[in-house]
Amino acid sequence: MKIVVDFDLCESNAICMQIAPDVFEVRDDDFLYVLNEHPDEGDRARMEECVQRCPKQAISLED
């Protein structure tokens, strides 16, 4: 599984960071950073929650 972020859509709302702080981070520069583009399969449910809860639909998953 791979995390894909459309940074043109992303507003760095940090909802994904609240769900998965080990994968997403919004830094002091107000930009989102993906800390782990390939999370373990055991994290799929959390990653799907990030996709669903992103207000701009900027996050997607690739298998």
Distance bins in CASP14 RR format, pairs under 12 A and 6 or more apart:
PFRMAT RR
TARGET T0000
AUTHOR 0000-0000-0000
RMODE 2
METHOD distances of the structure
MODEL  1
1 23 0 0 0 0 0 1 0 0 0 0 0
1 36 0 0 0 0 0 1 0 0 0 0 0
1 37 0 0 0 0 1 0 0 0 0 0 0
1 38 1 0 0 1 0 0 0 0 0 0 0
1 39 1 0 0 1 0 0 0 0 0 0 0
1 40 0 0 0 0 1 0 0 0 0 0 0
1 41 1 0 0 1 0 0 0 0 0 0 0
1 42 0 0 0 0 1 0 0 0 0 0 0
1 43 0 0 0 0 1 0 0 0 0 0 0
1 44 1 0 0 1 0 0 0 0 0 0 0
1 45 0 0 0 0 0 1 0 0 0 0 0
1 46 0 0 0 0 0 1 0 0 0 0 0
1 47 1 0 0 1 0 0 0 0 0 0 0
1 48 0 0 0 0 1 0 0 0 0 0 0
1 50 0 0 0 0 0 1 0 0 0 0 0
1 51 0 0 0 0 0 1 0 0 0 0 0
1 60 0 0 0 0 0 1 0 0 0 0 0
1 61 1 0 1 0 0 0 0 0 0 0 0
1 62 1 0 0 1 0 0 0 0 0 0 0
1 63 1 0 1 0 0 0 0 0 0 0 0
2 23 0 0 0 0 0 1 0 0 0 0 0
2 34 0 0 0 0 1 0 0 0 0 0 0
2 36 0 0 0 0 0 1 0 0 0 0 0
2 37 1 0 1 0 0 0 0 0 0 0 0
2 38 1 0 1 0 0 0 0 0 0 0 0
2 39 0 0 0 0 1 0 0 0 0 0 0
2 41 0 0 0 0 0 1 0 0 0 0 0
2 44 0 0 0 0 0 1 0 0 0 0 0
2 47 0 0 0 0 1 0 0 0 0 0 0
2 59 0 0 0 0 0 1 0 0 0 0 0
2 60 0 0 0 0 1 0 0 0 0 0 0
2 61 1 0 0 1 0 0 0 0 0 0 0
2 62 1 0 1 0 0 0 0 0 0 0 0
2 63 1 0 0 1 0 0 0 0 0 0 0
3 10 0 0 0 0 0 1 0 0 0 0 0
3 16 0 0 0 0 1 0 0 0 0 0 0
3 20 0 0 0 0 1 0 0 0 0 0 0
3 22 0 0 0 0 0 1 0 0 0 0 0
3 23 1 0 0 1 0 0 0 0 0 0 0
3 24 0 0 0 0 1 0 0 0 0 0 0
3 32 0 0 0 0 0 1 0 0 0 0 0
3 33 0 0 0 0 0 1 0 0 0 0 0
3 34 1 0 1 0 0 0 0 0 0 0 0
3 35 0 0 0 0 1 0 0 0 0 0 0
3 36 1 0 0 1 0 0 0 0 0 0 0
3 37 1 0 1 0 0 0 0 0 0 0 0
3 38 1 0 0 1 0 0 0 0 0 0 0
3 39 1 0 0 1 0 0 0 0 0 0 0
3 40 0 0 0 0 0 1 0 0 0 0 0
3 43 0 0 0 0 1 0 0 0 0 0 0
3 44 0 0 0 0 0 1 0 0 0 0 0
3 46 0 0 0 0 0 1 0 0 0 0 0
3 47 1 0 0 1 0 0 0 0 0 0 0
3 48 0 0 0 0 0 1 0 0 0 0 0
3 50 0 0 0 0 1 0 0 0 0 0 0
3 51 0 0 0 0 1 0 0 0 0 0 0
3 54 0 0 0 0 0 1 0 0 0 0 0
3 58 0 0 0 0 0 1 0 0 0 0 0
3 59 1 0 0 1 0 0 0 0 0 0 0
3 60 0 0 0 0 1 0 0 0 0 0 0
3 61 1 0 0 1 0 0 0 0 0 0 0
3 62 0 0 0 0 1 0 0 0 0 0 0
3 63 0 0 0 0 0 1 0 0 0 0 0
4 10 0 0 0 0 0 1 0 0 0 0 0
4 34 0 0 0 0 1 0 0 0 0 0 0
4 37 0 0 0 0 1 0 0 0 0 0 0
4 38 0 0 0 0 0 1 0 0 0 0 0
4 47 0 0 0 0 0 1 0 0 0 0 0
4 50 0 0 0 0 0 1 0 0 0 0 0
4 51 0 0 0 0 1 0 0 0 0 0 0
4 54 0 0 0 0 0 1 0 0 0 0 0
4 57 0 0 0 0 0 1 0 0 0 0 0
4 58 0 0 0 0 1 0 0 0 0 0 0
4 59 1 0 0 1 0 0 0 0 0 0 0
4 60 1 0 1 0 0 0 0 0 0 0 0
4 61 1 0 0 1 0 0 0 0 0 0 0
4 62 1 0 1 0 0 0 0 0 0 0 0
4 63 0 0 0 0 0 1 0 0 0 0 0
5 11 0 0 0 0 0 1 0 0 0 0 0
5 12 0 0 0 0 0 1 0 0 0 0 0
5 16 0 0 0 0 1 0 0 0 0 0 0
5 17 0 0 0 0 0 1 0 0 0 0 0
5 23 0 0 0 0 0 1 0 0 0 0 0
5 24 0 0 0 0 1 0 0 0 0 0 0
5 25 0 0 0 0 0 1 0 0 0 0 0
5 26 0 0 0 0 0 1 0 0 0 0 0
5 31 0 0 0 0 0 1 0 0 0 0 0
5 32 1 0 0 1 0 0 0 0 0 0 0
5 33 0 0 0 0 1 0 0 0 0 0 0
5 34 1 0 1 0 0 0 0 0 0 0 0
5 35 0 0 0 0 0 1 0 0 0 0 0
5 37 0 0 0 0 1 0 0 0 0 0 0
5 47 0 0 0 0 0 1 0 0 0 0 0
5 50 0 0 0 0 1 0 0 0 0 0 0
5 51 0 0 0 0 0 1 0 0 0 0 0
5 54 0 0 0 0 1 0 0 0 0 0 0
5 56 0 0 0 0 0 1 0 0 0 0 0
5 57 0 0 0 0 0 1 0 0 0 0 0
5 58 1 0 1 0 0 0 0 0 0 0 0
5 59 1 0 1 0 0 0 0 0 0 0 0
5 60 1 0 0 1 0 0 0 0 0 0 0
5 61 0 0 0 0 0 1 0 0 0 0 0
5 62 0 0 0 0 0 1 0 0 0 0 0
6 32 0 0 0 0 0 1 0 0 0 0 0
6 34 0 0 0 0 0 1 0 0 0 0 0
6 51 0 0 0 0 0 1 0 0 0 0 0
6 54 0 0 0 0 1 0 0 0 0 0 0
6 56 0 0 0 0 1 0 0 0 0 0 0
6 57 0 0 0 0 1 0 0 0 0 0 0
6 58 1 0 1 0 0 0 0 0 0 0 0
6 59 1 0 0 1 0 0 0 0 0 0 0
6 60 1 0 0 1 0 0 0 0 0 0 0
7 31 0 0 0 0 1 0 0 0 0 0 0
7 32 1 0 0 1 0 0 0 0 0 0 0
7 33 0 0 0 0 0 1 0 0 0 0 0
7 34 0 0 0 0 1 0 0 0 0 0 0
7 56 0 0 0 0 0 1 0 0 0 0 0
7 58 1 0 0 1 0 0 0 0 0 0 0
7 59 0 0 0 0 0 1 0 0 0 0 0
8 32 0 0 0 0 0 1 0 0 0 0 0
8 56 0 0 0 0 1 0 0 0 0 0 0
8 57 0 0 0 0 0 1 0 0 0 0 0
8 58 0 0 0 0 1 0 0 0 0 0 0
9 32 0 0 0 0 0 1 0 0 0 0 0
9 54 0 0 0 0 1 0 0 0 0 0 0
9 55 0 0 0 0 1 0 0 0 0 0 0
9 56 1 0 1 0 0 0 0 0 0 0 0
9 57 1 0 0 1 0 0 0 0 0 0 0
9 58 1 1 0 0 0 0 0 0 0 0 0
9 59 0 0 0 0 1 0 0 0 0 0 0
9 60 0 0 0 0 0 1 0 0 0 0 0
10 16 0 0 0 0 1 0 0 0 0 0 0
10 17 0 0 0 0 0 1 0 0 0 0 0
10 24 0 0 0 0 0 1 0 0 0 0 0
10 26 0 0 0 0 1 0 0 0 0 0 0
10 30 0 0 0 0 0 1 0 0 0 0 0
10 31 0 0 0 0 1 0 0 0 0 0 0
10 32 1 0 1 0 0 0 0 0 0 0 0
10 33 0 0 0 0 0 1 0 0 0 0 0
10 34 0 0 0 0 0 1 0 0 0 0 0
10 50 0 0 0 0 0 1 0 0 0 0 0
10 54 0 0 0 0 1 0 0 0 0 0 0
10 55 0 0 0 0 1 0 0 0 0 0 0
10 56 1 0 0 1 0 0 0 0 0 0 0
10 57 0 0 0 0 1 0 0 0 0 0 0
10 58 1 0 1 0 0 0 0 0 0 0 0
10 59 1 0 0 1 0 0 0 0 0 0 0
10 60 0 0 0 0 0 1 0 0 0 0 0
11 26 0 0 0 0 0 1 0 0 0 0 0
11 30 0 0 0 0 1 0 0 0 0 0 0
11 31 0 0 0 0 0 1 0 0 0 0 0
11 32 0 0 0 0 1 0 0 0 0 0 0
11 54 0 0 0 0 1 0 0 0 0 0 0
11 55 1 0 0 1 0 0 0 0 0 0 0
11 56 1 0 1 0 0 0 0 0 0 0 0
11 57 0 0 0 0 0 1 0 0 0 0 0
11 58 1 0 0 1 0 0 0 0 0 0 0
11 59 0 0 0 0 0 1 0 0 0 0 0
12 24 0 0 0 0 1 0 0 0 0 0 0
12 25 0 0 0 0 1 0 0 0 0 0 0
12 26 1 0 1 0 0 0 0 0 0 0 0
12 27 0 0 0 0 1 0 0 0 0 0 0
12 28 0 0 0 0 0 1 0 0 0 0 0
12 29 0 0 0 0 1 0 0 0 0 0 0
12 30 1 0 1 0 0 0 0 0 0 0 0
12 31 1 0 1 0 0 0 0 0 0 0 0
12 32 1 0 1 0 0 0 0 0 0 0 0
12 33 0 0 0 0 1 0 0 0 0 0 0
12 54 0 0 0 0 0 1 0 0 0 0 0
12 55 0 0 0 0 0 1 0 0 0 0 0
12 56 0 0 0 0 1 0 0 0 0 0 0
12 58 0 0 0 0 1 0 0 0 0 0 0
12 59 0 0 0 0 0 1 0 0 0 0 0
13 19 0 0 0 0 0 1 0 0 0 0 0
13 24 0 0 0 0 0 1 0 0 0 0 0
13 26 0 0 0 0 1 0 0 0 0 0 0
13 30 0 0 0 0 0 1 0 0 0 0 0
13 31 0 0 0 0 0 1 0 0 0 0 0
13 32 0 0 0 0 1 0 0 0 0 0 0
13 50 0 0 0 0 0 1 0 0 0 0 0
13 53 0 0 0 0 1 0 0 0 0 0 0
13 54 1 0 0 1 0 0 0 0 0 0 0
13 55 1 0 1 0 0 0 0 0 0 0 0
13 56 1 0 0 1 0 0 0 0 0 0 0
13 57 0 0 0 0 0 1 0 0 0 0 0
13 58 0 0 0 0 1 0 0 0 0 0 0
13 59 0 0 0 0 0 1 0 0 0 0 0
14 20 0 0 0 0 0 1 0 0 0 0 0
14 21 0 0 0 0 1 0 0 0 0 0 0
14 24 1 0 0 1 0 0 0 0 0 0 0
14 25 0 0 0 0 1 0 0 0 0 0 0
14 26 1 0 1 0 0 0 0 0 0 0 0
14 27 0 0 0 0 0 1 0 0 0 0 0
14 30 0 0 0 0 1 0 0 0 0 0 0
14 31 0 0 0 0 0 1 0 0 0 0 0
14 32 1 0 0 1 0 0 0 0 0 0 0
14 33 0 0 0 0 0 1 0 0 0 0 0
14 50 0 0 0 0 0 1 0 0 0 0 0
14 53 0 0 0 0 0 1 0 0 0 0 0
14 54 0 0 0 0 0 1 0 0 0 0 0
14 55 0 0 0 0 0 1 0 0 0 0 0
15 21 0 0 0 0 0 1 0 0 0 0 0
15 24 0 0 0 0 1 0 0 0 0 0 0
15 26 0 0 0 0 1 0 0 0 0 0 0
15 32 0 0 0 0 0 1 0 0 0 0 0
15 49 0 0 0 0 1 0 0 0 0 0 0
15 50 1 0 0 1 0 0 0 0 0 0 0
15 51 0 0 0 0 0 1 0 0 0 0 0
15 52 0 0 0 0 0 1 0 0 0 0 0
15 53 1 0 1 0 0 0 0 0 0 0 0
15 54 1 0 0 1 0 0 0 0 0 0 0
15 55 1 0 0 1 0 0 0 0 0 0 0
15 56 0 0 0 0 1 0 0 0 0 0 0
15 57 0 0 0 0 0 1 0 0 0 0 0
15 58 0 0 0 0 0 1 0 0 0 0 0
15 59 0 0 0 0 1 0 0 0 0 0 0
16 22 0 0 0 0 0 1 0 0 0 0 0
16 23 1 0 0 1 0 0 0 0 0 0 0
16 24 1 0 1 0 0 0 0 0 0 0 0
16 25 0 0 0 0 1 0 0 0 0 0 0
16 26 0 0 0 0 1 0 0 0 0 0 0
16 32 1 0 0 1 0 0 0 0 0 0 0
16 33 0 0 0 0 0 1 0 0 0 0 0
16 34 0 0 0 0 1 0 0 0 0 0 0
16 35 0 0 0 0 0 1 0 0 0 0 0
16 39 0 0 0 0 0 1 0 0 0 0 0
16 46 0 0 0 0 1 0 0 0 0 0 0
16 47 0 0 0 0 1 0 0 0 0 0 0
16 48 0 0 0 0 0 1 0 0 0 0 0
16 49 0 0 0 0 1 0 0 0 0 0 0
16 50 1 0 1 0 0 0 0 0 0 0 0
16 51 0 0 0 0 1 0 0 0 0 0 0
16 52 0 0 0 0 0 1 0 0 0 0 0
16 53 1 0 0 1 0 0 0 0 0 0 0
16 54 1 0 0 1 0 0 0 0 0 0 0
16 55 0 0 0 0 0 1 0 0 0 0 0
16 56 0 0 0 0 0 1 0 0 0 0 0
16 57 0 0 0 0 0 1 0 0 0 0 0
16 58 0 0 0 0 1 0 0 0 0 0 0
16 59 1 0 0 1 0 0 0 0 0 0 0
16 60 0 0 0 0 0 1 0 0 0 0 0
16 61 0 0 0 0 0 1 0 0 0 0 0
17 23 0 0 0 0 1 0 0 0 0 0 0
17 24 1 0 1 0 0 0 0 0 0 0 0
17 25 1 0 1 0 0 0 0 0 0 0 0
17 26 1 0 1 0 0 0 0 0 0 0 0
17 27 0 0 0 0 1 0 0 0 0 0 0
17 30 0 0 0 0 0 1 0 0 0 0 0
17 31 0 0 0 0 0 1 0 0 0 0 0
17 32 1 0 0 1 0 0 0 0 0 0 0
17 33 0 0 0 0 1 0 0 0 0 0 0
17 34 0 0 0 0 0 1 0 0 0 0 0
17 35 0 0 0 0 1 0 0 0 0 0 0
17 46 0 0 0 0 0 1 0 0 0 0 0
17 50 0 0 0 0 1 0 0 0 0 0 0
17 53 0 0 0 0 0 1 0 0 0 0 0
17 54 0 0 0 0 0 1 0 0 0 0 0
17 59 0 0 0 0 0 1 0 0 0 0 0
18 24 0 0 0 0 1 0 0 0 0 0 0
18 25 0 0 0 0 0 1 0 0 0 0 0
18 26 0 0 0 0 1 0 0 0 0 0 0
18 46 0 0 0 0 0 1 0 0 0 0 0
18 49 0 0 0 0 0 1 0 0 0 0 0
18 50 0 0 0 0 1 0 0 0 0 0 0
18 53 0 0 0 0 1 0 0 0 0 0 0
18 54 0 0 0 0 0 1 0 0 0 0 0
19 39 0 0 0 0 0 1 0 0 0 0 0
19 43 0 0 0 0 0 1 0 0 0 0 0
19 45 0 0 0 0 0 1 0 0 0 0 0
19 46 1 0 1 0 0 0 0 0 0 0 0
19 47 0 0 0 0 1 0 0 0 0 0 0
19 48 0 0 0 0 0 1 0 0 0 0 0
19 49 1 0 1 0 0 0 0 0 0 0 0
19 50 1 0 1 0 0 0 0 0 0 0 0
19 51 0 0 0 0 0 1 0 0 0 0 0
19 52 0 0 0 0 1 0 0 0 0 0 0
19 53 1 0 0 1 0 0 0 0 0 0 0
19 54 0 0 0 0 1 0 0 0 0 0 0
19 59 0 0 0 0 0 1 0 0 0 0 0
20 32 0 0 0 0 0 1 0 0 0 0 0
20 34 0 0 0 0 0 1 0 0 0 0 0
20 35 0 0 0 0 1 0 0 0 0 0 0
20 36 0 0 0 0 1 0 0 0 0 0 0
20 39 1 0 0 1 0 0 0 0 0 0 0
20 40 0 0 0 0 0 1 0 0 0 0 0
20 42 0 0 0 0 0 1 0 0 0 0 0
20 43 1 0 0 1 0 0 0 0 0 0 0
20 44 0 0 0 0 0 1 0 0 0 0 0
20 45 0 0 0 0 0 1 0 0 0 0 0
20 46 1 0 1 0 0 0 0 0 0 0 0
20 47 1 0 0 1 0 0 0 0 0 0 0
20 48 0 0 0 0 0 1 0 0 0 0 0
20 49 0 0 0 0 1 0 0 0 0 0 0
20 50 1 0 1 0 0 0 0 0 0 0 0
20 51 0 0 0 0 0 1 0 0 0 0 0
20 53 0 0 0 0 0 1 0 0 0 0 0
20 54 0 0 0 0 0 1 0 0 0 0 0
20 59 0 0 0 0 0 1 0 0 0 0 0
21 33 0 0 0 0 0 1 0 0 0 0 0
21 35 0 0 0 0 1 0 0 0 0 0 0
21 36 0 0 0 0 0 1 0 0 0 0 0
21 46 0 0 0 0 0 1 0 0 0 0 0
21 50 0 0 0 0 0 1 0 0 0 0 0
22 34 0 0 0 0 0 1 0 0 0 0 0
22 35 1 0 0 1 0 0 0 0 0 0 0
22 36 1 0 0 1 0 0 0 0 0 0 0
22 39 0 0 0 0 1 0 0 0 0 0 0
22 40 0 0 0 0 0 1 0 0 0 0 0
22 43 0 0 0 0 1 0 0 0 0 0 0
22 46 0 0 0 0 1 0 0 0 0 0 0
22 47 0 0 0 0 0 1 0 0 0 0 0
22 50 0 0 0 0 0 1 0 0 0 0 0
23 32 0 0 0 0 0 1 0 0 0 0 0
23 33 0 0 0 0 1 0 0 0 0 0 0
23 34 1 0 0 1 0 0 0 0 0 0 0
23 35 1 0 1 0 0 0 0 0 0 0 0
23 36 1 0 1 0 0 0 0 0 0 0 0
23 37 0 0 0 0 1 0 0 0 0 0 0
23 38 0 0 0 0 1 0 0 0 0 0 0
23 39 1 0 1 0 0 0 0 0 0 0 0
23 40 0 0 0 0 0 1 0 0 0 0 0
23 43 1 0 0 1 0 0 0 0 0 0 0
23 44 0 0 0 0 0 1 0 0 0 0 0
23 46 1 0 0 1 0 0 0 0 0 0 0
23 47 1 0 0 1 0 0 0 0 0 0 0
23 49 0 0 0 0 0 1 0 0 0 0 0
23 50 1 0 0 1 0 0 0 0 0 0 0
23 51 0 0 0 0 0 1 0 0 0 0 0
23 59 0 0 0 0 0 1 0 0 0 0 0
23 61 0 0 0 0 0 1 0 0 0 0 0
24 31 0 0 0 0 0 1 0 0 0 0 0
24 32 1 0 0 1 0 0 0 0 0 0 0
24 33 1 0 0 1 0 0 0 0 0 0 0
24 34 1 0 0 1 0 0 0 0 0 0 0
24 35 1 0 0 1 0 0 0 0 0 0 0
24 36 0 0 0 0 1 0 0 0 0 0 0
24 37 0 0 0 0 0 1 0 0 0 0 0
24 39 0 0 0 0 0 1 0 0 0 0 0
24 43 0 0 0 0 0 1 0 0 0 0 0
24 46 0 0 0 0 0 1 0 0 0 0 0
24 47 0 0 0 0 1 0 0 0 0 0 0
24 49 0 0 0 0 0 1 0 0 0 0 0
24 50 1 0 0 1 0 0 0 0 0 0 0
24 51 0 0 0 0 0 1 0 0 0 0 0
24 53 0 0 0 0 0 1 0 0 0 0 0
24 54 0 0 0 0 0 1 0 0 0 0 0
24 58 0 0 0 0 0 1 0 0 0 0 0
24 59 0 0 0 0 1 0 0 0 0 0 0
25 31 0 0 0 0 1 0 0 0 0 0 0
25 32 1 0 0 1 0 0 0 0 0 0 0
25 33 1 0 1 0 0 0 0 0 0 0 0
25 34 0 0 0 0 1 0 0 0 0 0 0
25 35 1 0 1 0 0 0 0 0 0 0 0
25 36 0 0 0 0 0 1 0 0 0 0 0
26 32 1 0 1 0 0 0 0 0 0 0 0
26 33 1 0 0 1 0 0 0 0 0 0 0
26 34 0 0 0 0 0 1 0 0 0 0 0
26 35 0 0 0 0 0 1 0 0 0 0 0
27 33 1 0 0 1 0 0 0 0 0 0 0
27 34 0 0 0 0 0 1 0 0 0 0 0
27 35 0 0 0 0 0 1 0 0 0 0 0
32 50 0 0 0 0 0 1 0 0 0 0 0
32 54 0 0 0 0 0 1 0 0 0 0 0
32 56 0 0 0 0 0 1 0 0 0 0 0
32 58 0 0 0 0 1 0 0 0 0 0 0
32 59 0 0 0 0 1 0 0 0 0 0 0
34 47 0 0 0 0 0 1 0 0 0 0 0
34 50 0 0 0 0 0 1 0 0 0 0 0
34 58 0 0 0 0 0 1 0 0 0 0 0
34 59 0 0 0 0 1 0 0 0 0 0 0
34 60 0 0 0 0 0 1 0 0 0 0 0
36 43 0 0 0 0 1 0 0 0 0 0 0
36 46 0 0 0 0 0 1 0 0 0 0 0
36 47 0 0 0 0 0 1 0 0 0 0 0
37 47 0 0 0 0 0 1 0 0 0 0 0
37 59 0 0 0 0 0 1 0 0 0 0 0
37 61 0 0 0 0 0 1 0 0 0 0 0
37 62 0 0 0 0 1 0 0 0 0 0 0
38 44 0 0 0 0 0 1 0 0 0 0 0
38 47 0 0 0 0 0 1 0 0 0 0 0
38 61 0 0 0 0 0 1 0 0 0 0 0
38 62 0 0 0 0 1 0 0 0 0 0 0
38 63 0 0 0 0 0 1 0 0 0 0 0
39 45 0 0 0 0 0 1 0 0 0 0 0
39 46 1 0 0 1 0 0 0 0 0 0 0
39 47 1 0 1 0 0 0 0 0 0 0 0
39 48 0 0 0 0 0 1 0 0 0 0 0
39 50 0 0 0 0 1 0 0 0 0 0 0
39 61 0 0 0 0 1 0 0 0 0 0 0
40 46 0 0 0 0 0 1 0 0 0 0 0
40 47 0 0 0 0 1 0 0 0 0 0 0
41 47 0 0 0 0 1 0 0 0 0 0 0
41 48 0 0 0 0 0 1 0 0 0 0 0
41 61 0 0 0 0 0 1 0 0 0 0 0
41 63 0 0 0 0 1 0 0 0 0 0 0
42 48 0 0 0 0 0 1 0 0 0 0 0
43 49 0 0 0 0 0 1 0 0 0 0 0
43 50 0 0 0 0 1 0 0 0 0 0 0
43 61 0 0 0 0 0 1 0 0 0 0 0
44 50 0 0 0 0 0 1 0 0 0 0 0
44 51 0 0 0 0 0 1 0 0 0 0 0
44 61 1 0 0 1 0 0 0 0 0 0 0
44 63 0 0 0 0 1 0 0 0 0 0 0
45 51 0 0 0 0 0 1 0 0 0 0 0
45 52 0 0 0 0 0 1 0 0 0 0 0
45 61 0 0 0 0 0 1 0 0 0 0 0
46 52 0 0 0 0 0 1 0 0 0 0 0
46 53 0 0 0 0 0 1 0 0 0 0 0
46 59 0 0 0 0 0 1 0 0 0 0 0
46 61 0 0 0 0 0 1 0 0 0 0 0
47 53 0 0 0 0 0 1 0 0 0 0 0
47 54 0 0 0 0 0 1 0 0 0 0 0
47 59 0 0 0 0 1 0 0 0 0 0 0
47 60 0 0 0 0 1 0 0 0 0 0 0
47 61 1 0 1 0 0 0 0 0 0 0 0
47 62 0 0 0 0 0 1 0 0 0 0 0
47 63 0 0 0 0 0 1 0 0 0 0 0
48 54 0 0 0 0 0 1 0 0 0 0 0
48 59 0 0 0 0 1 0 0 0 0 0 0
48 60 0 0 0 0 0 1 0 0 0 0 0
48 61 1 0 0 1 0 0 0 0 0 0 0
49 59 0 0 0 0 0 1 0 0 0 0 0
49 61 0 0 0 0 0 1 0 0 0 0 0
50 57 0 0 0 0 0 1 0 0 0 0 0
50 58 0 0 0 0 0 1 0 0 0 0 0
50 59 1 0 1 0 0 0 0 0 0 0 0
50 60 0 0 0 0 1 0 0 0 0 0 0
50 61 0 0 0 0 1 0 0 0 0 0 0
51 57 1 0 0 1 0 0 0 0 0 0 0
51 58 0 0 0 0 1 0 0 0 0 0 0
51 59 1 0 1 0 0 0 0 0 0 0 0
51 60 1 0 0 1 0 0 0 0 0 0 0
51 61 1 0 0 1 0 0 0 0 0 0 0
51 62 0 0 0 0 0 1 0 0 0 0 0
52 59 0 0 0 0 1 0 0 0 0 0 0
52 60 0 0 0 0 0 1 0 0 0 0 0
52 61 0 0 0 0 0 1 0 0 0 0 0
53 59 0 0 0 0 1 0 0 0 0 0 0
54 60 0 0 0 0 1 0 0 0 0 0 0
54 61 0 0 0 0 0 1 0 0 0 0 0
END
